[in-house]
């Protein structure tokens, strides 16, 4: 076997390999004989088919398998012998004509190697580390959301166990209305512009603002005619940007009743004894857990951005293409799971290139950073991380079982723990500025992929 390595560019290499054709022929003959023992053909017993017929039927397939196996082994051996860390998969090109060596099988393997990663001085980094607190204000806001999730309605003006809705009998914000409406453009009805017994809640923004404004103030049995201009970017392209005339009739009016924050409400949230103080503490713990996760994510992003900024490396095209393909498939599957027909939806690679490059670049940096600084996740750290996950579940033991019985799931936790090791290490070495972030700002921020 002969090998030679040629440098084509900073990362690209060409490995030329040749091995005796006799070795291939011997292996093909060996496999055909093994295949012959179970081969079937009309007029012959199993295992008695002539070798010429076996070779005619299976020869091409077996030869292809042998070449693929031989090429793979020889390439891997040659890469190891030449201390080449191959990134992605090689492109195999058989040598033909004058380039071929008589009596040998020769091929070129063109591939990329992993780049050298140079990471700058951490002490020169300036990183902003965010913090956030959970106060009574956030607890009260959460309680308001939970109350709205449990809202129920009573007919306005009719006495119920919660009253009759007050003195104002016309439609107001937060009321649930049932209406008939019909819309026309230039005197002609249009698709989607007519409905009977249509129900919506005023103030939720489900209807266009002009529609809600026209509804407010109506009494049951009253009608109103009004104009409405559809937004230029309205999802219904046939009416987008056009002016319609609507007639709306209010058929039913209900007022919203929110549950009181009392013992019964606490029990509805799972507090067995109905203790309101316990309920607030539970909400605070859950909010702190959510805030802690968001803070970790933002600080991790800051650290990763800083590492990318001070690192020098070339990104192998092969790894970039693989990540683009992976992100494309993830997007395709996600859209399909949402009920979208993606059979004919184009997914241009350029949509994913920036994200893919960041992920590949960061992966290479982290791999080098962890190796140099010995930041691998320990079993104890992984267990502690899983136990932290388990705190929000009724049976923590089931959570432990969930991760420890699946190597893939466990690997995900190991990767997460490793990233935390990196974040903590960098923050210890860099110049860190603390910044307190408002709860609403933190919860409304979107994390990078």
Helices and strands as residue ranges (DSSP letters): E 2-7, E 12-20, H 21-36, H 51-81, E 86-94, G 97-99, E 104-113, E 118-119, G 122-124, E 126-131, H 136-149, E 152-155, E 176-185, E 188-201, H 209-215, E 223-229, E 243-257, H 263-268, H 276-310, E 311-312, H 317-337, G 349-351, H 353-373, H 379-390, H 396-404, H 407-429, E 431-436, H 439-444
